[in-house]
Amino acid sequence: MSPTKLSTVVLDAHDARELAGFYQRLLGYVVRAEDGGWVLIGPPPGTPGTSLAFETEPAYVPPAWPSRAPGEQQMMLHLDIEVDDLAAETERAVAEGARLADHQPQDDVRVLLDPSGHPFCLWVQADR
């Protein structure tokens, strides 16, 4: 079995840069990449830890915590999980109870739904 690791947690927001700045200050993280409405921050070089990414979503609706009424936006995020072998890890995730999502936007990423329907992505680093 190949090793897997959680690489990045992605959070939607009205303004990715603003939210990234908050977490950058809070955690002492540094900006690792930025492209339009997307910002990736993480621990300083040589420091272990999981990165955070933020994506601008004009239709973003903040979650209610705790949920109080049917139809309110629930707490939501998706996980990006780095794997060594995309096909094998996709097969293993499905065997464990995940479903492959109908829409697959990229050849080098697999979007799956966990048993509760939460989306997550398996991906392989391109330079491997």
C-alpha positions, 0 to 999 in steps of 0.5 A, a space after each residue: 500500500 502506498 503512503 498517503 498524506 493530507 496536504 491542504 485544506 481549502 476554504 471558500 470565502 467572499 475574498 480569498 486574500 482577506 481570509 488568507 491574510 487573517 490565517 497568515 497572521 494567526 498562524 505565522 504562515 507564509 504565502 506560498 502561491 497566489 493566482 487571481 482569487 486563490 491563495 495558498 499559505 503554509 508553514 515557513 520553509 522547513 516547518 512541518 504542518 498542513 497548508 491552507 488554501 482560500 478560494 474566492 466564491 462570489 456566491 459563498 454563503 457562510 455556514 450556520 454553527 450550529 445548524 438551526 434550521 433546515 436549508 441553512 448552509 451547513 459547515 463545508 470544506 473539502 480536503 485535498 489528499 496527496 497520493 503516490 498512485 492516483 488510480 490505485 488510491 482511487 480504487 482503494 477509496 471506492 473500496 472503502 465506501 467513497 463514490 467517484 463524482 460524476 464531474 471530473 474536471 482534471 485528468 490528474 485529480 480525482 474528485 470523490 464523495 465520501 460515504 456522507 457525500 462530502 467531496 474530497 480530491 485525490 491528487 498526485 504531485 506532477 514531478 513524481 
